[in-house]
Amino acid sequence: MPRTVFIVLSNLVITAAGCSGSVSVTTNSSPVAPSITSQPTSQTVTAGQTASFTVIATGTPPLSYQWKKSGTAIPGATSSSYTTPATSSSDSGIQFTVVVSNTVASVASDPATLSVNSQPRISITPTNVNFGCVVIGAANTQTATLTNSGGANLTVSQATVSGSDFSLSGLTLPLTLSPGQTSNFNVAFAPTGAGSVTGSIAVTSSGVDSPSTMALSGVGATSGGASTINVANCGATGNGSTDDTTAINSAIATLTPGATLFFPCGTYKISSGLTAITTNNVTLYGQTGCSSGTVTINSTASGSTILQVGSSQSLSSPTPVTATTADLDQTFQANFAVIGTGVGDYVYLEEAVSSSDTTHTNCGGSGCRGEVLKITGLSGNTATVETAVHHAYDTSCCVPWVQKLLNPVSGVTLHDLLLDGSGAATYALAVLDAVNLTVTNLTAQNVSCSAIAAVNGYNDSYANITITHAGTNNGCSIGGSAVSLRQQGNLNVNGISISNMNVGAFGFIPYREANGMFSNISVDATGTGSGRPFKTNSSAHNIFNNISVNHSEAAYYQGITIEYFSHHNVWNNCKVTNNVGSPNNSGIALYGDVANGNHQGNNHYNTFNNCTVTGNAGYQVVISDNNDHTEINGGIYTGVAGQYVIAFDDSSPCCTANAYIHNAFIGGPGSTGVYIENGSPDACINNNTFGPGLTTAIDVTASSDIGFGNVLNGLLSNLTPGSCGAGLP
């Protein structure tokens, strides 16, 4: 029978199996330390997922493993692979290592970093879309944006709109968005009935926050027909305490040409200036017959403009006037193609002094001559205007130019509103680049600058306006006087009362204006301490009816001042009384510009019919500095002790030629009734009656000053008798 024999020689083991002669020999070697042949690799996952790390090692078994997180052993993590729990974004950046050990040694792996991306997430902006007030039958469309704000791709599968008046467009589904990618879409509101409407958009996606929602709201607006927008239907309360700014602006945004914006009885508080009215042929008005009085818009916003018509003072670049115009020319010449002017456009003309004039940097002490005109015909470089050119724009001495009004708003009507600035607002009503405007039955109060500030207008009308606590003399960008009407043509003003002005305020100023009608304007300057109550500047070919000025309180500021380029104006039945500022606060004063002569600054052909000028602290009328052809026809002029009643060219080095004074009553107290000095020639003084209290009736200094028919009542006169008349064109 076979046998097995074991022979041991040192570490050699020989095994023989049966008679076959097979022999097995095994030699025992030293244990081998662990060695990592495949390092764990960094992993990137999305938050909520797990991450797995694996190591491959060799060495004398058995091998043991210990995984570590940020250097700290993880309990139970003792195999060649480790799977994390569900991750979160806070795990991003953590490093994992593993230590492999046997009986011989231990070896640590290289670190593997875990990166955790945020989950895919849809953000919708804005989250709340308020369409405001929309007229029934119209639509308001706004843009919204979907953004993948997570760290992994997502798919938008569905977008659902609730609310029958809302709709969605511009979104093609399914839509895949990579991290940070956006997609815009449109959402619209088209109301089918009046009143507030709400709805929403729900977006379904593979993001963690699905479905995501956007809130929708709007107001269907109608009152008395779709063309009339009631601000109450747009959310305005008119309760005097709720902020109605957003609601009113929403209503303004609905305006289309021919529409009306209606304010029911109430007080509408606003915290900022309202959106400018830039739509043509619209009406804004307040309800009448309210128990609380006039509908009020009350601004509490510092530096604001309560209500603005027109977006800005927008003029084209200037192009020169290329040929001198005569006063009342129907045409003028310029390169109109350069500024894009056509028939029906409105243009602003202005003239500055030549750069060679070293004595002045502007046209007189208060500015240049200018006006706004409407173009009715155009042939090459010759334009025909609707009315006339109302100044002599002289290209030989000066620099006249023309600019086009850019996109003026036309046909806006405002009536039956009270604008209250609460002492915080800067302007009550600003009118910028507006034509064919009508403002009636307006009260404006409690503003730091102008109650009405208008720049660049034509054929605008203001009537039945009451202004209190307004006006200043500096620091205002578009006008500082209580009423500032600058760069105008064809103005019509009938019925403005200005009183209780701010300290230092100027009152009523038409400036660079022509061909206007001004009637029934009263300015009471009591309490101002200074400021000119009524001042014209570069105002030509106007009629002033029933202008009343009272109680100017500043020395030399006068009641009515007529300044620089103001010519061919007629004043009917004006009343200028008790302007008490001392010294020499006169009733009516005409100022010109001596240094620039007839080209710059003189006033001429101004006529005063049946005016009453009494009780003023200085002269009742003083005319100086290059003013010619001034006419005083009828009226009552009574002076104060020690002062001339009517003085021409008082203490001036130039002349005021062609004065014409007739049919007036001129009385004392006062030193001289009519005083014409410095050799001012060609005065005509006829048929005046001189009253008691004067020491001299007439004192002239030129042999060409003549007249007849004056009733002197025993007073002295050195006037040369002679027949004369107006001599006025």
C-alpha positions in Angstrom: 0.0 0.0 0.0 1.4 3.5 -0.7 2.8 5.7 2.0 3.6 9.3 2.4 6.9 10.4 3.9 7.5 14.0 5.3 11.1 15.1 5.6 11.8 18.5 7.2 15.0 20.3 6.4 15.2 23.7 8.0 12.4 25.7 6.1 12.2 23.3 3.3 9.0 21.1 3.1 9.0 18.2 0.7 5.9 16.3 0.0 6.0 12.9 -1.9 2.8 11.4 -3.1 2.7 7.6 -3.6 4.9 5.8 -6.1 4.3 8.3 -8.7 7.4 10.2 -7.6 5.6 13.7 -7.4 7.3 16.0 -4.9 6.0 19.5 -3.5 8.3 22.0 -2.0 7.2 25.2 -0.1 9.5 28.0 1.1 8.0 30.6 3.9 9.0 34.4 3.0 8.8 37.6 5.3 5.4 39.5 5.5 4.9 42.5 3.0 3.7 46.0 4.1 0.6 47.4 2.4 0.9 49.4 -0.8 -1.9 51.5 -2.5 -2.1 50.7 -6.1 -5.2 52.8 -6.9 -5.9 56.0 -4.9 -9.4 57.2 -4.0 -10.6 59.9 -6.6 -12.3 63.1 -5.9 -16.1 63.1 -6.4 -18.7 65.7 -7.5 -22.3 65.1 -6.7 -25.5 67.1 -6.3 -26.8 68.0 -2.9 -28.9 65.1 -1.6 -26.9 62.4 -3.4 -24.2 60.1 -1.9 -20.6 59.9 -2.9 -18.5 56.7 -3.0 -14.7 56.5 -2.6 -12.6 53.3 -3.3 -9.0 52.3 -2.6 -7.1 49.3 -4.0 -4.1 48.1 -2.0 -1.7 45.1 -1.9 0.4 43.6 1.0 0.5 40.6 3.2 -3.0 39.9 4.3 -5.1 40.5 6.2 -5.4 44.2 5.2 -7.5 46.6 7.3 -9.0 49.9 6.3 -10.0 53.1 8.2 -11.6 56.0 6.3 -11.2 59.5 7.6 -13.2 62.7 7.0 -11.1 65.8 7.4 -8.5 63.8 9.3 -11.1 62.3 11.7 -11.8 58.6 11.6 -15.3 57.7 10.4 -16.9 55.1 12.7 -17.6 51.8 10.8 -15.9 52.9 7.6 -13.5 50.0 7.6 -13.7 48.5 4.1 -11.9 49.3 0.9 -14.9 51.5 -0.2 -16.8 54.2 1.6 -20.2 55.7 0.7 -21.2 59.0 2.4 -24.6 59.7 3.7 -26.8 62.0 1.6 -24.7 65.2 1.0 -25.5 68.8 1.6 -23.9 71.9 0.2 -22.0 72.3 3.5 -20.1 69.1 2.7 -18.5 70.7 -0.4 -14.7 70.8 -0.1 -14.3 68.1 2.6 -11.4 65.8 2.0 -11.5 62.0 2.6 -8.5 59.7 3.2 -8.1 56.0 4.0 -5.4 54.3 6.1 -4.5 50.7 4.9 -2.8 48.5 7.6 -1.5 45.0 8.2 0.8 43.3 10.7 3.8 45.0 9.1 2.8 48.7 8.6 0.2 51.3 7.7 -0.1 53.6 4.7 -2.3 56.7 4.1 -3.9 57.5 0.8 -3.9 60.8 -1.0 -6.8 63.0 -0.1 -9.9 62.9 -2.3 -12.1 66.0 -2.3 -15.9 66.0 -2.2 -17.6 68.7 -4.3 -21.3 69.2 -3.8 -23.3 71.2 -6.3 -26.5 72.8 -5.2 -29.7 71.2 -6.4 -31.3 72.4 -9.6 -33.6 75.2 -8.7 -35.9 77.5 -10.7 -36.0 81.2 -9.7 -38.7 83.3 -11.3 -38.2 87.1 -11.5 -40.1 89.1 -10.7 -42.0 86.9 -8.2 -44.9 89.3 -8.2 -46.1 91.1 -11.4 -48.5 93.9 -10.8 -49.8 95.1 -14.2 -51.5 98.2 -12.6 -54.5 99.7 -14.2 -55.4 98.6 -17.7 -58.3 99.7 -19.7 -60.9 97.0 -20.5 -60.2 95.7 -24.0 -56.5 96.7 -23.9 -53.5 94.7 -22.7 -50.4 95.2 -20.7 -47.5 92.8 -21.4 -44.4 92.4 -19.2 -41.3 90.3 -19.4 -40.4 87.6 -16.8 -37.3 85.4 -16.5 -36.7 81.8 -15.5 -33.3 81.1 -14.1 -31.6 77.8 -13.1 -30.1 79.1 -9.9 -28.8 75.7 -8.8 -25.7 73.7 -9.7 -27.1 71.0 -12.0 -29.2 70.8 -15.1 -33.0 71.0 -14.8 -35.9 70.5 -17.1 -39.0 72.7 -17.2 -41.9 70.6 -18.2 -45.0 72.7 -17.6 -46.2 76.3 -17.0 -49.7 76.8 -15.9 -51.6 80.2 -15.8 -54.5 80.8 -13.4 -56.8 83.8 -13.8 -58.8 84.1 -17.0 -57.4 87.6 -17.8 -53.8 86.6 -17.7 -51.8 84.8 -20.4 -48.3 83.5 -21.1 -46.3 83.4 -24.3 -42.8 82.9 -25.5 -42.0 79.7 -23.5 -41.3 76.5 -25.5 -41.5 73.3 -23.3 -39.9 71.1 -22.4 -37.0 73.4 -21.7 -33.6 72.3 -20.3 -31.6 74.9 -18.4 -28.0 74.5 -17.3 -26.7 76.0 -14.1 -27.1 79.8 -14.4 -28.9 79.7 -17.7 -32.0 82.0 -18.1 -35.0 82.0 -20.4 -37.4 85.0 -20.9 -41.1 84.8 -21.5 -44.0 87.2 -21.7 -47.0 87.4 -19.4 -50.0 89.6 -20.3 -53.0 91.1 -18.6 -56.1 91.9 -20.7 -59.0 92.7 -18.4 -62.5 91.7 -19.4 -64.2 93.6 -16.6 -63.7 96.4 -14.1 -62.0 95.9 -10.8 -59.1 94.0 -9.3 -58.0 90.7 -10.7 -55.4 88.2 -9.3 -53.8 85.1 -10.7 -50.6 83.2 -10.8 -48.1 81.2 -12.9 -47.0 77.7 -11.6 -43.8 76.3 -13.2 -43.2 72.6 -12.9 -39.6 71.4 -13.2 -37.0 68.8 -12.1 -35.8 71.4 -9.6 -36.2 70.8 -5.9 -38.7 73.6 -5.5 -41.2 72.5 -8.1 -43.7 73.9 -8.7 -42.5 77.5 -8.5 -45.0 80.3 -8.6 -45.3 83.9 -9.7 -48.2 86.0 -8.4 -50.1 88.2 -10.9 -52.4 91.1 -10.2 -54.0 93.9 -12.2 -57.0 96.3 -12.3 -59.5 96.6 -15.1 -60.3 100.3 -15.4 -63.3 102.0 -16.9 -65.7 104.8 -15.8 -68.2 106.4 -18.1 -66.7 104.7 -21.1 -63.4 103.0 -21.8 -61.8 106.4 -22.6 -62.2 107.6 -19.0 -59.9 106.2 -16.3 -61.0 106.6 -12.7 -57.9 106.6 -10.5 -60.0 104.9 -7.8 -60.4 101.9 -10.1 -56.7 101.8 -10.2 -56.4 101.5 -6.5 -56.1 105.2 -5.4 -58.0 105.7 -2.1 -58.1 109.5 -1.9 -58.3 109.2 1.9 -55.4 111.6 2.6 -53.2 109.1 4.4 -52.7 106.1 2.1 -49.8 106.5 -0.4 -51.6 106.7 -3.8 -48.5 107.3 -5.9 -48.3 103.8 -7.4 -52.0 103.7 -8.1 -52.1 107.1 -9.8 -49.0 106.4 -11.9 -50.6 103.1 -12.9 -53.6 105.1 -14.1 -51.4 107.6 -16.0 -49.7 104.6 -17.7 -53.1 103.7 -19.2 -53.6 107.0 -21.0 -53.9 106.9 -24.7 -54.7 109.8 -27.0 -58.2 111.2 -26.3 -58.4 109.5 -22.9 -59.4 111.2 -19.6 -58.0 110.7 -16.1 -60.6 111.3 -13.4 -60.0 112.0 -9.7 -63.1 111.5 -7.5 -63.5 113.7 -4.5 -60.7 113.2 -2.0 -57.1 114.0 -1.0 -54.6 111.9 -2.8 -51.3 111.6 -0.9 -48.2 111.0 -3.0 -44.6 110.2 -1.8 -42.9 111.2 -5.0 -43.6 113.2 -8.1 -46.1 111.6 -10.5 -45.2 110.2 -13.8 -44.9 112.9 -16.5 -47.9 113.3 -18.8 -46.5 112.6 -22.3 -49.6 111.4 -24.2 -51.2 113.9 -26.6 -54.8 115.1 -26.2 -55.6 113.8 -22.8 -57.5 115.4 -19.9 -56.8 115.2 -16.2 -59.4 116.6 -13.9 -60.9 116.5 -10.4 -64.6 116.0 -9.5 -66.4 119.2 -8.7 -69.0 119.8 -6.0 -67.1 117.9 -3.3 -68.1 118.5 0.3 -64.4 118.7 1.2 -63.7 121.3 -1.5 -61.4 120.8 -4.5 -59.8 117.5 -5.2 -56.3 117.6 -3.8 -53.0 116.0 -4.8 -50.8 116.3 -1.7 -47.0 115.6 -2.1 -44.8 114.9 0.9 -41.7 114.3 -1.3 -38.8 116.8 -0.8 -37.6 118.3 -4.1 -40.4 116.8 -6.1 -42.6 118.1 -8.9 -46.2 117.2 -8.1 -47.5 117.1 -11.7 -45.5 117.4 -14.9 -46.7 117.8 -18.5 -44.0 116.8 -21.0 -40.9 114.7 -20.3 -38.1 117.3 -20.5 -36.8 120.5 -22.0 -35.8 118.9 -25.3 -34.4 121.1 -28.0 -32.3 120.1 -31.1 -28.8 121.4 -31.5 -28.9 125.0 -32.8 -28.5 126.2 -36.4 -27.9 129.9 -37.2 -30.5 132.3 -38.5 -28.9 133.3 -41.8 -30.6 136.6 -42.6 -31.6 139.5 -40.3 -35.3 139.6 -39.6 -37.5 142.7 -39.2 -40.1 142.9 -36.4 -43.3 141.1 -37.5 -41.7 139.4 -40.5 -43.7 136.4 -41.5 -40.7 134.4 -42.5 -37.1 133.8 -41.4 -34.2 131.9 -42.9 -32.0 129.1 -41.5 -30.7 125.6 -42.6 -33.7 123.8 -41.4 -32.6 120.4 -42.8 -29.8 120.3 -40.2 -32.3 120.2 -37.3 -34.9 118.2 -39.1 -37.6 120.9 -39.1 -40.8 120.4 -41.2 -44.2 122.0 -41.6 -46.1 121.8 -38.3 -43.0 121.7 -36.1 -42.3 124.2 -33.3 -39.0 126.0 -33.0 -37.3 128.2 -30.5 -35.5 131.4 -31.7 -32.9 133.1 -29.5 -30.3 135.8 -30.0 -27.1 136.2 -28.1 -24.5 138.9 -28.4 -21.4 138.5 -30.6 -18.3 137.0 -29.2 -16.5 140.2 -30.1 -18.6 142.1 -27.6 -16.3 142.5 -24.6 -18.7 144.3 -22.4 -21.4 141.6 -22.1 -21.5 137.8 -22.0 -25.2 137.7 -22.4 -28.0 139.9 -23.8 -28.6 142.4 -21.0 -28.8 141.9 -17.3 -31.6 139.3 -17.6 -30.9 137.4 -20.8 -31.4 137.3 -24.5 -34.4 137.9 -26.7 -36.3 134.8 -27.8 -39.7 133.2 -28.5 -41.3 130.0 -29.7 -42.9 129.9 -33.2 -44.9 127.3 -35.3 -43.7 126.5 -38.8 -46.6 126.6 -41.3 -44.6 126.6 -44.5 -41.1 125.6 -45.6 -39.4 126.4 -48.9 -35.7 125.5 -48.9 -34.1 127.6 -46.1 -37.1 129.9 -45.7 -39.8 129.1 -43.1 -43.2 130.8 -42.9 -44.6 131.0 -39.3 -48.1 130.9 -38.0 -48.1 134.4 -36.4 -44.9 136.4 -37.0 -41.4 136.9 -35.9 -41.6 139.3 -33.0 -38.1 140.6 -32.7 -35.4 141.9 -35.0 -32.9 139.1 -35.0 -29.8 140.8 -36.3 -27.1 138.7 -37.9 -24.8 141.7 -38.4 -24.2 142.3 -34.8 -25.2 139.2 -33.0 -25.7 135.5 -33.0 -29.3 134.5 -33.6 -30.1 130.8 -33.9 -33.1 128.4 -34.1 -33.7 125.1 -32.4 -36.5 122.5 -32.9 -38.7 121.4 -30.0 -38.2 117.6 -29.9 -41.4 115.6 -29.5 -43.5 118.2 -27.7 -46.7 116.9 -26.0 -49.8 118.5 -27.4 -53.4 119.1 -26.3 -53.2 118.3 -22.6 -56.0 119.7 -20.5 -55.9 120.0 -16.7 -58.7 121.4 -14.6 -60.3 121.5 -11.1 -57.3 120.3 -9.1 -55.5 121.5 -6.0 -51.7 120.8 -5.9 -50.3 121.0 -2.4 -46.5 120.6 -1.9 -46.7 120.4 1.9 -43.7 122.8 2.0 -41.6 119.9 0.7 -42.1 119.8 -3.1 -40.2 122.1 -5.4 -42.8 122.6 -8.1 -46.6 122.2 -8.2 -47.0 122.1 -12.0 -44.1 121.8 -14.5 -44.9 122.2 -18.2 -41.9 121.2 -20.4 -42.1 121.3 -24.2 -45.9 121.4 -24.3 -48.1 123.0 -26.9 -51.9 123.7 -27.1 -52.1 123.1 -23.3 -55.1 124.2 -21.3 -55.0 124.7 -17.5 -58.1 126.0 -15.7 -59.5 126.1 -12.1 -56.1 125.2 -10.5 -54.9 125.9 -7.0 -51.2 125.5 -6.3 -49.6 126.0 -2.9 -46.8 125.2 -0.5 -43.9 124.7 -2.8 -40.3 126.1 -2.5 -40.0 127.2 -6.2 -42.6 127.8 -8.8 -46.3 126.9 -8.5 -46.2 126.9 -12.3 -43.0 126.6 -14.2 -43.3 126.4 -18.0 -40.4 126.1 -20.6 -40.8 125.9 -24.4 -44.5 126.3 -25.0 -46.8 127.5 -27.8 -50.5 128.3 -27.7 -50.8 127.4 -24.1 -53.6 128.7 -21.9 -53.9 129.2 -18.1 -57.1 130.5 -16.4 -58.7 130.8 -13.0 -55.6 129.9 -11.0 -54.9 130.6 -7.3 -51.4 130.5 -5.9 -50.1 130.8 -2.3 -46.9 130.1 -0.5 -44.7 129.7 -3.6 -41.8 131.4 -5.3 -38.2 132.2 -4.7 -35.3 134.0 -6.4 -32.6 131.4 -6.6 -31.7 127.7 -6.6 -34.4 126.5 -9.0 -33.6 124.6 -12.2 -36.7 125.4 -14.3 -38.0 128.6 -12.8 -38.1 130.3 -9.4 -40.9 132.9 -9.5 -44.4 131.9 -8.3 -45.3 131.7 -12.0 -42.5 131.3 -14.5 -43.4 131.3 -18.2 -40.2 131.0 -20.2 -39.6 130.6 -23.9 -43.2 130.8 -25.0 -45.4 131.9 -28.0 -49.1 132.8 -28.2 -49.7 132.5 -24.4 -53.2 133.2 -23.0 -53.5 133.9 -19.3 -56.7 135.0 -17.8 -57.2 135.0 -14.1 -54.2 134.4 -11.8 -54.1 135.4 -8.1 -50.8 135.2 -6.3 -50.5 136.0 -2.6 -48.7 135.0 0.6 -45.6 134.2 -1.4 -42.5 132.8 0.2 -39.9 135.2 1.7 -37.8 136.7 -1.1 -40.1 135.4 -3.8 -40.6 136.8 -7.3 -44.2 136.7 -8.5 -45.2 136.5 -12.2 -42.6 136.5 -15.0 -43.2 135.9 -18.7 -39.7 135.5 -20.2 -38.7 135.3 -23.9 -42.3 135.3 -24.9 -44.4 136.9 -27.7 -47.9 137.5 -29.0 -49.6 136.8 -25.7 -52.8 137.9 -23.9 -52.5 138.4 -20.1 -55.7 139.4 -18.3 -56.9 139.7 -14.7 -53.6 138.9 -12.9 -53.1 140.1 -9.3 -49.9 139.8 -7.3 -49.9 140.8 -3.6 -46.3 140.8 -2.4 -47.1 141.4 1.3 -44.6 139.5 3.5 -42.0 138.7 0.8 -39.5 141.2 2.1 -38.0 141.4 -1.4 -38.5 140.1 -4.9 -40.1 141.5 -8.0 -43.8 141.0 -8.0 -44.3 141.3 -11.8 -41.6 141.3 -14.4 -41.4 140.9 -18.1 -38.2 140.0 -19.9 -37.9 139.9 -23.7 -41.7 139.9 -23.9 -43.0 141.4 -27.2 -46.3 142.2 -28.8 -48.4 141.3 -25.8 -51.6 142.7 -24.3 -51.8 143.0 -20.6 -55.3 143.7 -19.2 -56.2 144.5 -15.6 -52.8 143.6 -14.1 -52.8 144.5 -10.3 -49.6 144.6 -8.2 -49.6 145.6 -4.6 -47.1 145.9 -1.7 -43.7 145.1 -3.1 -41.4 145.4 0.0 -37.9 145.6 -1.3 -35.9 148.7 -2.3 -35.6 149.2 -6.0 -37.6 146.0 -6.8 -40.6 148.0 -8.0 -44.2 146.9 -8.7 -44.0 146.1 -12.4 -40.6 145.9 -14.1 -40.3 145.8 -17.9 -36.9 144.6 -18.8 -34.6 144.0 -21.8 -36.1 143.6 -25.3 -39.7 144.0 -24.0 -41.4 146.0 -26.8 -44.8 146.7 -28.4 -46.7 145.7 -25.3 -50.0 147.3 -24.4 -51.1 147.6 -20.7 -54.8 148.3 -20.2 -56.2 149.3 -16.8 -53.3 148.2 -14.8 -53.3 149.0 -11.0 -49.9 149.4 -9.2 -50.3 150.5 -5.6 -48.5 150.7 -2.3 -45.2 149.2 -3.2 -43.6 150.4 -0.1 -39.9 149.2 -0.2 -37.6 152.0 0.6 -35.8 153.7 -0.9 -37.1 154.3 -4.4 -39.4 151.3 -4.8 -41.3 152.6 -7.8 -44.6 151.6 -9.3 -43.6 150.8 -12.9 -40.0 150.7 -14.0 -38.6 150.1 -17.5 -35.0 149.0 -17.7 -32.9 148.7 -20.8 -29.2 148.1 -21.4 -27.2 151.2 -22.1 -23.9 149.6 -23.1 -25.4 147.6 -25.9 -27.4 150.3 -27.5 -30.3 149.6 -29.8 -29.0 146.2 -30.6 -29.1 144.8 -27.1 -31.5 145.4 -24.3 -33.7 148.4 -25.1 -37.5 148.4 -24.6 -39.7 150.4 -26.9 -43.2 151.0 -27.9 -44.8 150.1 -24.6 -48.2 151.7 -24.0 -50.1 152.2 -20.7 -53.8 152.9 -21.1 -55.9 154.1 -18.1 -53.6 152.7 -15.4 -53.8 153.6 -11.7 -50.4 154.0 -10.2 -50.4 155.5 -6.7 -48.9 155.3 -3.2 -45.6 153.7 -4.3 -42.5 154.7 -2.3 -40.4 155.9 -5.2 -41.5 157.2 -8.6 -44.9 156.1 -9.9 -43.3 155.5 -13.3 -39.5 155.5 -14.0 -38.1 154.9 -17.5 -34.4 154.6 -18.1 -31.6 153.0 -20.0 -32.5 153.1 -23.6 -36.3 152.9 -23.6 -38.0 154.8 -26.4 -41.6 155.4 -27.6 -43.2 154.9 -24.2 -46.8 156.0 -24.2 -48.9 156.9 -21.1 -52.6 157.4 -22.1 -55.0 158.4 -19.4 -55.1 157.0 -16.0 -54.2 158.3 -12.5 -50.7 158.8 -11.3 -50.2 160.3 -7.8 -46.8 160.5 -6.1 -45.2 160.6 -2.7 -43.4 163.5 -1.1 -40.0 164.3 -2.4 -40.2 162.1 -5.5 -41.0 162.7 -9.2 -44.3 161.2 -10.2 -43.3 160.2 -13.8 -39.5 160.3 -14.5 -37.9 159.6 -17.9 -34.2 158.7 -18.0 -33.5 159.4 -14.3 -29.8 159.6 -13.7 -29.0 157.7 -16.9 -26.3 158.6 -19.4 -28.5 157.8 -22.4 -31.8 158.9 -23.8 -35.4 157.8 -23.7 -36.7 159.4 -26.9 -40.3 159.9 -28.1 -42.2 159.8 -24.8 -45.9 160.4 -25.3 -47.9 161.3 -22.3 -51.5 162.4 -22.7 -55.0 162.6 -21.0 -53.6 161.5 -17.6 -54.2 162.9 -14.1 -50.9 163.4 -12.5 -51.0 164.6 -8.9 -49.0 164.9 -5.7 -47.6 164.8 -3.3 -44.4 164.9 -5.1 -41.8 167.3 -6.5 -42.4 167.2 -10.3 -45.3 165.6 -12.2 -43.4 164.8 -15.4 -39.6 165.0 -15.4 -37.6 164.3 -18.6 -33.9 164.7 -18.2 -30.6 164.3 -20.0 -31.8 165.9 -23.2 -34.1 163.0 -24.0 -35.7 164.3 -27.2 -39.1 164.4 -29.0 -41.4 164.0 -26.0 -45.0 164.8 -26.6 -47.0 165.9 -23.5 -50.7 166.7 -24.2 -54.0 167.3 -22.4 -52.9 166.1 -18.9 -54.2 167.5 -15.7 -51.8 168.2 -12.8 -53.2 168.1 -9.3 -52.3 169.7 -6.0 -49.3 168.7 -4.0 -46.7 169.1 -6.7 -44.1 171.8 -6.9 -43.7 171.6 -10.7 -46.0 170.2 -13.3 -43.5 169.5 -16.2 -39.7 169.8 -16.3 -38.1 168.8 -19.7 -34.5 169.2 -20.9 -34.7 169.1 -24.7 -36.1 171.8 -27.0 -37.8 169.1 -29.1 -40.0 168.2 -26.1 -43.3 169.9 -26.8 -47.0 169.7 -26.1 -50.3 171.4 -25.6 -53.6 171.4 -23.7 -52.2 170.5 -20.3 -54.1 171.8 -17.2 -51.3 173.0 -14.9 -53.4 174.4 -12.1 -50.9 177.1 -11.4 -47.9 174.8 -11.4 -44.6 175.5 -13.3 -43.8 174.0 -16.7 -40.9 174.6 -19.1 -42.5 172.6 -21.9 -42.4 174.3 -25.3 -45.9 174.7 -26.7 -46.4 172.8 -29.9 -48.7 170.4 -31.7 -47.6 166.8 -31.6 -49.0 163.3 -31.5 -48.0 159.7 -30.8 -45.6 159.2 -33.7 -46.2 155.5 -33.0 -46.3 152.9 -35.8 
